[in-house]
Amino acid sequence: MTWKYALVKVLERDEETHCELMELYDTDNNGDFRSYCPARIHTIEELDCAHKHIHKDGVNTWFFDNGTFCFDEEMGFWNWIPK
């Protein structure tokens, strides 16, 4: 399974874009990163890797364009509901 860090657009409000740092997964190894979880960064090397991935890919809007995020207070993270 392939994965990468991504800055994912989760909300657009009052002409302001909100993004969340996530880990994206290509579970089928077909080039489609359609699964995610909160990013877990514990070292400078991981932070550098996240910076490189985000700098290369820019802001990921696929999830935002294909569904809706809502913040789950209990989990403390974003749930995504596909369209």
PyMOL Python script that loads the backbone (N, CA, C, O; Angstrom):
from pymol import cmd

cmd.read_pdbstr("""\
ATOM      1  N   MET A   1       0.855  -1.186   0.000  1.00  0.00           N
ATOM      2  CA  MET A   1       0.000   0.000   0.000  1.00  0.00           C
ATOM      3  C   MET A   1       0.892   1.238   0.000  1.00  0.00           C
ATOM      4  O   MET A   1       1.850   1.333   0.767  1.00  0.00           O
ATOM      5  N   THR A   2       0.562   2.164  -0.860  1.00  0.00           N
ATOM      6  CA  THR A   2       1.295   3.416  -0.976  1.00  0.00           C
ATOM      7  C   THR A   2       0.588   4.483  -0.147  1.00  0.00           C
ATOM      8  O   THR A   2      -0.637   4.477  -0.025  1.00  0.00           O
ATOM      9  N   TRP A   3       1.366   5.395   0.417  1.00  0.00           N
ATOM     10  CA  TRP A   3       0.773   6.488   1.181  1.00  0.00           C
ATOM     11  C   TRP A   3       1.607   7.745   0.975  1.00  0.00           C
ATOM     12  O   TRP A   3       2.733   7.694   0.480  1.00  0.00           O
ATOM     13  N   LYS A   4       1.017   8.886   1.373  1.00  0.00           N
ATOM     14  CA  LYS A   4       1.718  10.163   1.335  1.00  0.00           C
ATOM     15  C   LYS A   4       1.025  11.136   2.280  1.00  0.00           C
ATOM     16  O   LYS A   4      -0.136  10.953   2.648  1.00  0.00           O
ATOM     17  N   TYR A   5       1.756  12.163   2.659  1.00  0.00           N
ATOM     18  CA  TYR A   5       1.161  13.260   3.419  1.00  0.00           C
ATOM     19  C   TYR A   5       0.443  14.185   2.444  1.00  0.00           C
ATOM     20  O   TYR A   5       0.839  14.306   1.285  1.00  0.00           O
ATOM     21  N   ALA A   6      -0.609  14.832   2.919  1.00  0.00           N
ATOM     22  CA  ALA A   6      -1.325  15.784   2.072  1.00  0.00           C
ATOM     23  C   ALA A   6      -1.978  16.861   2.931  1.00  0.00           C
ATOM     24  O   ALA A   6      -2.363  16.623   4.076  1.00  0.00           O
ATOM     25  N   LEU A   7      -2.090  18.025   2.360  1.00  0.00           N
ATOM     26  CA  LEU A   7      -2.849  19.106   2.956  1.00  0.00           C
ATOM     27  C   LEU A   7      -4.207  19.073   2.266  1.00  0.00           C
ATOM     28  O   LEU A   7      -4.320  19.431   1.094  1.00  0.00           O
ATOM     29  N   VAL A   8      -5.239  18.643   2.992  1.00  0.00           N
ATOM     30  CA  VAL A   8      -6.545  18.371   2.406  1.00  0.00           C
ATOM     31  C   VAL A   8      -7.519  19.496   2.748  1.00  0.00           C
ATOM     32  O   VAL A   8      -7.681  19.867   3.910  1.00  0.00           O
ATOM     33  N   LYS A   9      -8.158  20.024   1.720  1.00  0.00           N
ATOM     34  CA  LYS A   9      -9.187  21.049   1.915  1.00  0.00           C
ATOM     35  C   LYS A   9     -10.396  20.387   2.568  1.00  0.00           C
ATOM     36  O   LYS A   9     -10.937  19.416   2.040  1.00  0.00           O
ATOM     37  N   VAL A  10     -10.819  20.915   3.720  1.00  0.00           N
ATOM     38  CA  VAL A  10     -11.943  20.327   4.445  1.00  0.00           C
ATOM     39  C   VAL A  10     -13.140  21.273   4.562  1.00  0.00           C
ATOM     40  O   VAL A  10     -14.259  20.825   4.810  1.00  0.00           O
ATOM     41  N   LEU A  11     -12.913  22.571   4.386  1.00  0.00           N
ATOM     42  CA  LEU A  11     -13.993  23.520   4.613  1.00  0.00           C
ATOM     43  C   LEU A  11     -13.699  24.814   3.865  1.00  0.00           C
ATOM     44  O   LEU A  11     -12.550  25.242   3.744  1.00  0.00           O
ATOM     45  N   GLU A  12     -14.762  25.418   3.373  1.00  0.00           N
ATOM     46  CA  GLU A  12     -14.655  26.740   2.763  1.00  0.00           C
ATOM     47  C   GLU A  12     -15.758  27.583   3.368  1.00  0.00           C
ATOM     48  O   GLU A  12     -16.943  27.281   3.225  1.00  0.00           O
ATOM     49  N   ARG A  13     -15.350  28.648   4.048  1.00  0.00           N
ATOM     50  CA  ARG A  13     -16.328  29.496   4.739  1.00  0.00           C
ATOM     51  C   ARG A  13     -15.879  30.949   4.633  1.00  0.00           C
ATOM     52  O   ARG A  13     -14.716  31.278   4.864  1.00  0.00           O
ATOM     53  N   ASP A  14     -16.820  31.800   4.281  1.00  0.00           N
ATOM     54  CA  ASP A  14     -16.533  33.237   4.177  1.00  0.00           C
ATOM     55  C   ASP A  14     -15.299  33.490   3.316  1.00  0.00           C
ATOM     56  O   ASP A  14     -14.419  34.268   3.685  1.00  0.00           O
ATOM     57  N   GLU A  15     -15.247  32.829   2.176  1.00  0.00           N
ATOM     58  CA  GLU A  15     -14.151  32.968   1.220  1.00  0.00           C
ATOM     59  C   GLU A  15     -12.797  32.576   1.804  1.00  0.00           C
ATOM     60  O   GLU A  15     -11.758  32.974   1.278  1.00  0.00           O
ATOM     61  N   GLU A  16     -12.800  31.807   2.877  1.00  0.00           N
ATOM     62  CA  GLU A  16     -11.566  31.330   3.491  1.00  0.00           C
ATOM     63  C   GLU A  16     -11.525  29.806   3.401  1.00  0.00           C
ATOM     64  O   GLU A  16     -12.511  29.136   3.707  1.00  0.00           O
ATOM     65  N   THR A  17     -10.388  29.265   2.983  1.00  0.00           N
ATOM     66  CA  THR A  17     -10.216  27.826   2.846  1.00  0.00           C
ATOM     67  C   THR A  17      -9.528  27.275   4.085  1.00  0.00           C
ATOM     68  O   THR A  17      -8.521  27.818   4.539  1.00  0.00           O
ATOM     69  N   HIS A  18     -10.077  26.192   4.628  1.00  0.00           N
ATOM     70  CA  HIS A  18      -9.483  25.515   5.779  1.00  0.00           C
ATOM     71  C   HIS A  18      -8.977  24.154   5.322  1.00  0.00           C
ATOM     72  O   HIS A  18      -9.688  23.413   4.642  1.00  0.00           O
ATOM     73  N   CYS A  19      -7.743  23.832   5.701  1.00  0.00           N
ATOM     74  CA  CYS A  19      -7.126  22.574   5.317  1.00  0.00           C
ATOM     75  C   CYS A  19      -6.659  21.821   6.564  1.00  0.00           C
ATOM     76  O   CYS A  19      -6.463  22.410   7.627  1.00  0.00           O
ATOM     77  N   GLU A  20      -6.488  20.522   6.412  1.00  0.00           N
ATOM     78  CA  GLU A  20      -6.035  19.650   7.497  1.00  0.00           C
ATOM     79  C   GLU A  20      -4.891  18.785   6.962  1.00  0.00           C
ATOM     80  O   GLU A  20      -4.954  18.274   5.844  1.00  0.00           O
ATOM     81  N   LEU A  21      -3.856  18.632   7.769  1.00  0.00           N
ATOM     82  CA  LEU A  21      -2.746  17.754   7.404  1.00  0.00           C
ATOM     83  C   LEU A  21      -3.178  16.312   7.641  1.00  0.00           C
ATOM     84  O   LEU A  21      -3.575  15.946   8.747  1.00  0.00           O
ATOM     85  N   MET A  22      -3.097  15.491   6.580  1.00  0.00           N
ATOM     86  CA  MET A  22      -3.547  14.106   6.651  1.00  0.00           C
ATOM     87  C   MET A  22      -2.533  13.186   5.988  1.00  0.00           C
ATOM     88  O   MET A  22      -1.652  13.627   5.250  1.00  0.00           O
ATOM     89  N   GLU A  23      -2.677  11.906   6.269  1.00  0.00           N
ATOM     90  CA  GLU A  23      -1.982  10.868   5.528  1.00  0.00           C
ATOM     91  C   GLU A  23      -3.010  10.265   4.584  1.00  0.00           C
ATOM     92  O   GLU A  23      -4.091   9.861   5.013  1.00  0.00           O
ATOM     93  N   LEU A  24      -2.674  10.205   3.295  1.00  0.00           N
ATOM     94  CA  LEU A  24      -3.557   9.616   2.303  1.00  0.00           C
ATOM     95  C   LEU A  24      -3.006   8.259   1.893  1.00  0.00           C
ATOM     96  O   LEU A  24      -1.791   8.068   1.834  1.00  0.00           O
ATOM     97  N   TYR A  25      -3.901   7.316   1.612  1.00  0.00           N
ATOM     98  CA  TYR A  25      -3.505   5.953   1.273  1.00  0.00           C
ATOM     99  C   TYR A  25      -4.107   5.520  -0.054  1.00  0.00           C
ATOM    100  O   TYR A  25      -5.276   5.773  -0.345  1.00  0.00           O
ATOM    101  N   ASP A  26      -3.274   4.859  -0.848  1.00  0.00           N
ATOM    102  CA  ASP A  26      -3.699   4.228  -2.096  1.00  0.00           C
ATOM    103  C   ASP A  26      -3.844   2.742  -1.777  1.00  0.00           C
ATOM    104  O   ASP A  26      -2.923   1.959  -2.008  1.00  0.00           O
ATOM    105  N   THR A  27      -4.987   2.363  -1.253  1.00  0.00           N
ATOM    106  CA  THR A  27      -5.181   0.998  -0.752  1.00  0.00           C
ATOM    107  C   THR A  27      -5.197  -0.053  -1.853  1.00  0.00           C
ATOM    108  O   THR A  27      -4.928  -1.224  -1.589  1.00  0.00           O
ATOM    109  N   ASP A  28      -5.509   0.345  -3.081  1.00  0.00           N
ATOM    110  CA  ASP A  28      -5.551  -0.610  -4.194  1.00  0.00           C
ATOM    111  C   ASP A  28      -4.314  -0.540  -5.075  1.00  0.00           C
ATOM    112  O   ASP A  28      -4.211  -1.265  -6.065  1.00  0.00           O
ATOM    113  N   ASN A  29      -3.375   0.331  -4.718  1.00  0.00           N
ATOM    114  CA  ASN A  29      -2.156   0.536  -5.513  1.00  0.00           C
ATOM    115  C   ASN A  29      -2.468   0.840  -6.981  1.00  0.00           C
ATOM    116  O   ASN A  29      -1.815   0.330  -7.891  1.00  0.00           O
ATOM    117  N   ASN A  30      -3.492   1.692  -7.188  1.00  0.00           N
ATOM    118  CA  ASN A  30      -3.865   2.063  -8.548  1.00  0.00           C
ATOM    119  C   ASN A  30      -3.666   3.565  -8.820  1.00  0.00           C
ATOM    120  O   ASN A  30      -4.096   4.079  -9.852  1.00  0.00           O
ATOM    121  N   GLY A  31      -3.015   4.247  -7.889  1.00  0.00           N
ATOM    122  CA  GLY A  31      -2.763   5.677  -8.056  1.00  0.00           C
ATOM    123  C   GLY A  31      -3.837   6.571  -7.499  1.00  0.00           C
ATOM    124  O   GLY A  31      -3.715   7.794  -7.562  1.00  0.00           O
ATOM    125  N   ASP A  32      -4.912   5.981  -6.942  1.00  0.00           N
ATOM    126  CA  ASP A  32      -6.000   6.770  -6.354  1.00  0.00           C
ATOM    127  C   ASP A  32      -5.865   6.770  -4.834  1.00  0.00           C
ATOM    128  O   ASP A  32      -6.035   5.734  -4.191  1.00  0.00           O
ATOM    129  N   PHE A  33      -5.567   7.905  -4.278  1.00  0.00           N
ATOM    130  CA  PHE A  33      -5.434   8.054  -2.828  1.00  0.00           C
ATOM    131  C   PHE A  33      -6.795   8.448  -2.268  1.00  0.00           C
ATOM    132  O   PHE A  33      -7.113   9.635  -2.193  1.00  0.00           O
ATOM    133  N   ARG A  34      -7.603   7.459  -1.873  1.00  0.00           N
ATOM    134  CA  ARG A  34      -8.991   7.697  -1.480  1.00  0.00           C
ATOM    135  C   ARG A  34      -9.297   7.346  -0.021  1.00  0.00           C
ATOM    136  O   ARG A  34     -10.454   7.380   0.396  1.00  0.00           O
ATOM    137  N   SER A  35      -8.270   7.012   0.748  1.00  0.00           N
ATOM    138  CA  SER A  35      -8.436   6.761   2.184  1.00  0.00           C
ATOM    139  C   SER A  35      -7.526   7.727   2.930  1.00  0.00           C
ATOM    140  O   SER A  35      -6.482   8.126   2.415  1.00  0.00           O
ATOM    141  N   TYR A  36      -7.919   8.100   4.139  1.00  0.00           N
ATOM    142  CA  TYR A  36      -7.110   9.057   4.894  1.00  0.00           C
ATOM    143  C   TYR A  36      -7.187   8.794   6.389  1.00  0.00           C
ATOM    144  O   TYR A  36      -8.066   8.080   6.871  1.00  0.00           O
ATOM    145  N   CYS A  37      -6.252   9.384   7.103  1.00  0.00           N
ATOM    146  CA  CYS A  37      -6.274   9.414   8.562  1.00  0.00           C
ATOM    147  C   CYS A  37      -5.507  10.663   8.989  1.00  0.00           C
ATOM    148  O   CYS A  37      -4.811  11.272   8.176  1.00  0.00           O
ATOM    149  N   PRO A  38      -5.629  11.045  10.253  1.00  0.00           N
ATOM    150  CA  PRO A  38      -4.858  12.204  10.721  1.00  0.00           C
ATOM    151  C   PRO A  38      -3.369  11.946  10.521  1.00  0.00           C
ATOM    152  O   PRO A  38      -2.906  10.816  10.674  1.00  0.00           O
ATOM    153  N   ALA A  39      -2.629  12.980  10.184  1.00  0.00           N
ATOM    154  CA  ALA A  39      -1.179  12.840  10.043  1.00  0.00           C
ATOM    155  C   ALA A  39      -0.545  12.635  11.416  1.00  0.00           C
ATOM    156  O   ALA A  39      -0.911  13.282  12.397  1.00  0.00           O
ATOM    157  N   ARG A  40       0.403  11.725  11.451  1.00  0.00           N
ATOM    158  CA  ARG A  40       1.162  11.471  12.678  1.00  0.00           C
ATOM    159  C   ARG A  40       2.619  11.795  12.382  1.00  0.00           C
ATOM    160  O   ARG A  40       3.318  11.033  11.713  1.00  0.00           O
ATOM    161  N   ILE A  41       3.055  12.916  12.884  1.00  0.00           N
ATOM    162  CA  ILE A  41       4.433  13.358  12.656  1.00  0.00           C
ATOM    163  C   ILE A  41       5.143  13.403  14.000  1.00  0.00           C
ATOM    164  O   ILE A  41       4.742  14.123  14.915  1.00  0.00           O
ATOM    165  N   HIS A  42       6.220  12.606  14.097  1.00  0.00           N
ATOM    166  CA  HIS A  42       6.942  12.487  15.365  1.00  0.00           C
ATOM    167  C   HIS A  42       8.410  12.885  15.270  1.00  0.00           C
ATOM    168  O   HIS A  42       9.090  13.005  16.289  1.00  0.00           O
ATOM    169  N   THR A  43       8.899  13.089  14.051  1.00  0.00           N
ATOM    170  CA  THR A  43      10.315  13.413  13.886  1.00  0.00           C
ATOM    171  C   THR A  43      10.487  14.543  12.884  1.00  0.00           C
ATOM    172  O   THR A  43       9.577  14.855  12.114  1.00  0.00           O
ATOM    173  N   ILE A  44      11.655  15.146  12.905  1.00  0.00           N
ATOM    174  CA  ILE A  44      11.992  16.188  11.927  1.00  0.00           C
ATOM    175  C   ILE A  44      11.970  15.602  10.517  1.00  0.00           C
ATOM    176  O   ILE A  44      11.556  16.271   9.570  1.00  0.00           O
ATOM    177  N   GLU A  45      12.415  14.355  10.380  1.00  0.00           N
ATOM    178  CA  GLU A  45      12.433  13.712   9.074  1.00  0.00           C
ATOM    179  C   GLU A  45      11.018  13.539   8.523  1.00  0.00           C
ATOM    180  O   GLU A  45      10.791  13.745   7.331  1.00  0.00           O
ATOM    181  N   GLU A  46      10.072  13.166   9.373  1.00  0.00           N
ATOM    182  CA  GLU A  46       8.685  13.034   8.939  1.00  0.00           C
ATOM    183  C   GLU A  46       8.101  14.395   8.557  1.00  0.00           C
ATOM    184  O   GLU A  46       7.342  14.501   7.593  1.00  0.00           O
ATOM    185  N   LEU A  47       8.454  15.422   9.307  1.00  0.00           N
ATOM    186  CA  LEU A  47       8.004  16.776   8.991  1.00  0.00           C
ATOM    187  C   LEU A  47       8.571  17.222   7.646  1.00  0.00           C
ATOM    188  O   LEU A  47       7.865  17.839   6.849  1.00  0.00           O
ATOM    189  N   ASP A  48       9.821  16.917   7.396  1.00  0.00           N
ATOM    190  CA  ASP A  48      10.445  17.245   6.118  1.00  0.00           C
ATOM    191  C   ASP A  48       9.756  16.485   4.975  1.00  0.00           C
ATOM    192  O   ASP A  48       9.521  17.045   3.904  1.00  0.00           O
ATOM    193  N   CYS A  49       9.439  15.216   5.213  1.00  0.00           N
ATOM    194  CA  CYS A  49       8.743  14.411   4.206  1.00  0.00           C
ATOM    195  C   CYS A  49       7.371  15.020   3.896  1.00  0.00           C
ATOM    196  O   CYS A  49       6.988  15.120   2.730  1.00  0.00           O
ATOM    197  N   ALA A  50       6.630  15.427   4.934  1.00  0.00           N
ATOM    198  CA  ALA A  50       5.320  16.054   4.740  1.00  0.00           C
ATOM    199  C   ALA A  50       5.469  17.336   3.916  1.00  0.00           C
ATOM    200  O   ALA A  50       4.686  17.587   2.999  1.00  0.00           O
ATOM    201  N   HIS A  51       6.464  18.129   4.247  1.00  0.00           N
ATOM    202  CA  HIS A  51       6.699  19.370   3.499  1.00  0.00           C
ATOM    203  C   HIS A  51       6.954  19.071   2.027  1.00  0.00           C
ATOM    204  O   HIS A  51       6.403  19.746   1.158  1.00  0.00           O
ATOM    205  N   LYS A  52       7.773  18.078   1.738  1.00  0.00           N
ATOM    206  CA  LYS A  52       8.079  17.723   0.345  1.00  0.00           C
ATOM    207  C   LYS A  52       6.834  17.244  -0.398  1.00  0.00           C
ATOM    208  O   LYS A  52       6.604  17.645  -1.539  1.00  0.00           O
ATOM    209  N   HIS A  53       6.026  16.388   0.239  1.00  0.00           N
ATOM    210  CA  HIS A  53       4.809  15.885  -0.405  1.00  0.00           C
ATOM    211  C   HIS A  53       3.843  17.030  -0.713  1.00  0.00           C
ATOM    212  O   HIS A  53       3.297  17.114  -1.814  1.00  0.00           O
ATOM    213  N   ILE A  54       3.641  17.900   0.258  1.00  0.00           N
ATOM    214  CA  ILE A  54       2.688  19.003   0.095  1.00  0.00           C
ATOM    215  C   ILE A  54       3.200  20.018  -0.921  1.00  0.00           C
ATOM    216  O   ILE A  54       2.432  20.537  -1.730  1.00  0.00           O
ATOM    217  N   HIS A  55       4.485  20.295  -0.876  1.00  0.00           N
ATOM    218  CA  HIS A  55       5.063  21.231  -1.845  1.00  0.00           C
ATOM    219  C   HIS A  55       4.906  20.684  -3.266  1.00  0.00           C
ATOM    220  O   HIS A  55       4.634  21.443  -4.196  1.00  0.00           O
ATOM    221  N   LYS A  56       5.076  19.375  -3.434  1.00  0.00           N
ATOM    222  CA  LYS A  56       4.955  18.744  -4.753  1.00  0.00           C
ATOM    223  C   LYS A  56       3.504  18.722  -5.237  1.00  0.00           C
ATOM    224  O   LYS A  56       3.235  19.028  -6.398  1.00  0.00           O
ATOM    225  N   ASP A  57       2.555  18.356  -4.342  1.00  0.00           N
ATOM    226  CA  ASP A  57       1.163  18.132  -4.740  1.00  0.00           C
ATOM    227  C   ASP A  57       0.239  19.338  -4.550  1.00  0.00           C
ATOM    228  O   ASP A  57      -0.808  19.409  -5.193  1.00  0.00           O
ATOM    229  N   GLY A  58       0.599  20.271  -3.696  1.00  0.00           N
ATOM    230  CA  GLY A  58      -0.298  21.383  -3.395  1.00  0.00           C
ATOM    231  C   GLY A  58      -1.456  20.911  -2.520  1.00  0.00           C
ATOM    232  O   GLY A  58      -1.382  19.842  -1.914  1.00  0.00           O
ATOM    233  N   VAL A  59      -2.505  21.688  -2.454  1.00  0.00           N
ATOM    234  CA  VAL A  59      -3.671  21.357  -1.636  1.00  0.00           C
ATOM    235  C   VAL A  59      -4.520  20.311  -2.355  1.00  0.00           C
ATOM    236  O   VAL A  59      -4.869  20.479  -3.524  1.00  0.00           O
ATOM    237  N   ASN A  60      -4.845  19.247  -1.655  1.00  0.00           N
ATOM    238  CA  ASN A  60      -5.698  18.191  -2.198  1.00  0.00           C
ATOM    239  C   ASN A  60      -7.160  18.617  -2.033  1.00  0.00           C
ATOM    240  O   ASN A  60      -7.613  18.897  -0.923  1.00  0.00           O
ATOM    241  N   THR A  61      -7.888  18.661  -3.145  1.00  0.00           N
ATOM    242  CA  THR A  61      -9.298  19.056  -3.090  1.00  0.00           C
ATOM    243  C   THR A  61     -10.237  17.916  -3.486  1.00  0.00           C
ATOM    244  O   THR A  61     -11.452  18.111  -3.522  1.00  0.00           O
ATOM    245  N   TRP A  62      -9.697  16.728  -3.785  1.00  0.00           N
ATOM    246  CA  TRP A  62     -10.529  15.631  -4.269  1.00  0.00           C
ATOM    247  C   TRP A  62     -11.645  15.296  -3.282  1.00  0.00           C
ATOM    248  O   TRP A  62     -12.800  15.168  -3.687  1.00  0.00           O
ATOM    249  N   PHE A  63     -11.330  15.154  -2.014  1.00  0.00           N
ATOM    250  CA  PHE A  63     -12.345  14.811  -1.015  1.00  0.00           C
ATOM    251  C   PHE A  63     -13.394  15.918  -0.912  1.00  0.00           C
ATOM    252  O   PHE A  63     -14.591  15.637  -0.864  1.00  0.00           O
ATOM    253  N   PHE A  64     -12.949  17.166  -0.878  1.00  0.00           N
ATOM    254  CA  PHE A  64     -13.871  18.309  -0.782  1.00  0.00           C
ATOM    255  C   PHE A  64     -14.790  18.365  -1.996  1.00  0.00           C
ATOM    256  O   PHE A  64     -15.983  18.638  -1.869  1.00  0.00           O
ATOM    257  N   ASP A  65     -14.227  18.105  -3.169  1.00  0.00           N
ATOM    258  CA  ASP A  65     -15.006  18.161  -4.413  1.00  0.00           C
ATOM    259  C   ASP A  65     -15.980  16.994  -4.550  1.00  0.00           C
ATOM    260  O   ASP A  65     -16.959  17.090  -5.290  1.00  0.00           O
ATOM    261  N   ASN A  66     -15.724  15.907  -3.853  1.00  0.00           N
ATOM    262  CA  ASN A  66     -16.523  14.687  -4.007  1.00  0.00           C
ATOM    263  C   ASN A  66     -17.289  14.279  -2.752  1.00  0.00           C
ATOM    264  O   ASN A  66     -17.739  13.138  -2.640  1.00  0.00           O
ATOM    265  N   GLY A  67     -17.434  15.193  -1.827  1.00  0.00           N
ATOM    266  CA  GLY A  67     -18.176  14.892  -0.604  1.00  0.00           C
ATOM    267  C   GLY A  67     -18.171  16.078   0.337  1.00  0.00           C
ATOM    268  O   GLY A  67     -17.869  17.204  -0.057  1.00  0.00           O
ATOM    269  N   THR A  68     -18.508  15.807   1.579  1.00  0.00           N
ATOM    270  CA  THR A  68     -18.595  16.840   2.608  1.00  0.00           C
ATOM    271  C   THR A  68     -17.866  16.375   3.860  1.00  0.00           C
ATOM    272  O   THR A  68     -17.998  15.224   4.277  1.00  0.00           O
ATOM    273  N   PHE A  69     -17.101  17.274   4.450  1.00  0.00           N
ATOM    274  CA  PHE A  69     -16.459  16.992   5.725  1.00  0.00           C
ATOM    275  C   PHE A  69     -17.302  17.571   6.851  1.00  0.00           C
ATOM    276  O   PHE A  69     -17.888  18.644   6.716  1.00  0.00           O
ATOM    277  N   CYS A  70     -17.354  16.851   7.956  1.00  0.00           N
ATOM    278  CA  CYS A  70     -17.936  17.391   9.183  1.00  0.00           C
ATOM    279  C   CYS A  70     -17.003  17.007  10.324  1.00  0.00           C
ATOM    280  O   CYS A  70     -16.471  15.897  10.360  1.00  0.00           O
ATOM    281  N   PHE A  71     -16.813  17.923  11.242  1.00  0.00           N
ATOM    282  CA  PHE A  71     -15.889  17.682  12.347  1.00  0.00           C
ATOM    283  C   PHE A  71     -16.562  16.834  13.406  1.00  0.00           C
ATOM    284  O   PHE A  71     -17.644  17.173  13.886  1.00  0.00           O
ATOM    285  N   ASP A  72     -15.930  15.739  13.770  1.00  0.00           N
ATOM    286  CA  ASP A  72     -16.436  14.831  14.795  1.00  0.00           C
ATOM    287  C   ASP A  72     -15.794  15.220  16.124  1.00  0.00           C
ATOM    288  O   ASP A  72     -14.613  14.956  16.349  1.00  0.00           O
ATOM    289  N   GLU A  73     -16.567  15.841  16.993  1.00  0.00           N
ATOM    290  CA  GLU A  73     -16.050  16.312  18.287  1.00  0.00           C
ATOM    291  C   GLU A  73     -15.494  15.169  19.128  1.00  0.00           C
ATOM    292  O   GLU A  73     -14.471  15.325  19.794  1.00  0.00           O
ATOM    293  N   GLU A  74     -16.163  14.027  19.099  1.00  0.00           N
ATOM    294  CA  GLU A  74     -15.736  12.890  19.906  1.00  0.00           C
ATOM    295  C   GLU A  74     -14.382  12.347  19.439  1.00  0.00           C
ATOM    296  O   GLU A  74     -13.509  12.057  20.257  1.00  0.00           O
ATOM    297  N   MET A  75     -14.215  12.214  18.125  1.00  0.00           N
ATOM    298  CA  MET A  75     -12.957  11.718  17.566  1.00  0.00           C
ATOM    299  C   MET A  75     -11.892  12.810  17.492  1.00  0.00           C
ATOM    300  O   MET A  75     -10.694  12.528  17.502  1.00  0.00           O
ATOM    301  N   GLY A  76     -12.343  14.048  17.417  1.00  0.00           N
ATOM    302  CA  GLY A  76     -11.410  15.160  17.292  1.00  0.00           C
ATOM    303  C   GLY A  76     -10.815  15.271  15.903  1.00  0.00           C
ATOM    304  O   GLY A  76      -9.705  15.776  15.734  1.00  0.00           O
ATOM    305  N   PHE A  77     -11.554  14.797  14.907  1.00  0.00           N
ATOM    306  CA  PHE A  77     -11.051  14.841  13.534  1.00  0.00           C
ATOM    307  C   PHE A  77     -12.226  14.903  12.564  1.00  0.00           C
ATOM    308  O   PHE A  77     -13.386  14.847  12.973  1.00  0.00           O
ATOM    309  N   TRP A  78     -11.915  15.018  11.285  1.00  0.00           N
ATOM    310  CA  TRP A  78     -12.903  15.221  10.237  1.00  0.00           C
ATOM    311  C   TRP A  78     -13.426  13.898   9.683  1.00  0.00           C
ATOM    312  O   TRP A  78     -12.649  13.021   9.306  1.00  0.00           O
ATOM    313  N   ASN A  79     -14.739  13.766   9.640  1.00  0.00           N
ATOM    314  CA  ASN A  79     -15.379  12.649   8.933  1.00  0.00           C
ATOM    315  C   ASN A  79     -15.752  13.141   7.548  1.00  0.00           C
ATOM    316  O   ASN A  79     -16.155  14.290   7.363  1.00  0.00           O
ATOM    317  N   TRP A  80     -15.610  12.255   6.588  1.00  0.00           N
ATOM    318  CA  TRP A  80     -15.940  12.597   5.206  1.00  0.00           C
ATOM    319  C   TRP A  80     -17.132  11.776   4.756  1.00  0.00           C
ATOM    320  O   TRP A  80     -17.165  10.559   4.939  1.00  0.00           O
ATOM    321  N   ILE A  81     -18.115  12.447   4.164  1.00  0.00           N
ATOM    322  CA  ILE A  81     -19.312  11.788   3.658  1.00  0.00           C
ATOM    323  C   ILE A  81     -19.322  11.984   2.145  1.00  0.00           C
ATOM    324  O   ILE A  81     -19.471  13.110   1.670  1.00  0.00           O
ATOM    325  N   PRO A  82     -19.163  10.885   1.369  1.00  0.00           N
ATOM    326  CA  PRO A  82     -19.139  11.026  -0.097  1.00  0.00           C
ATOM    327  C   PRO A  82     -20.482  11.492  -0.646  1.00  0.00           C
ATOM    328  O   PRO A  82     -21.528  11.252  -0.044  1.00  0.00           O
ATOM    329  N   LYS A  83     -20.439  12.165  -1.799  1.00  0.00           N
ATOM    330  CA  LYS A  83     -21.669  12.610  -2.476  1.00  0.00           C
ATOM    331  C   LYS A  83     -22.395  11.421  -3.042  1.00  0.00           C
ATOM    332  O   LYS A  83     -23.454  11.577  -3.651  1.00  0.00           O
TER     333      LYS A  83
END
""", "prot")
cmd.dss("prot")
cmd.show_as("cartoon", "prot")
cmd.util.cbc("prot")
cmd.orient("prot")
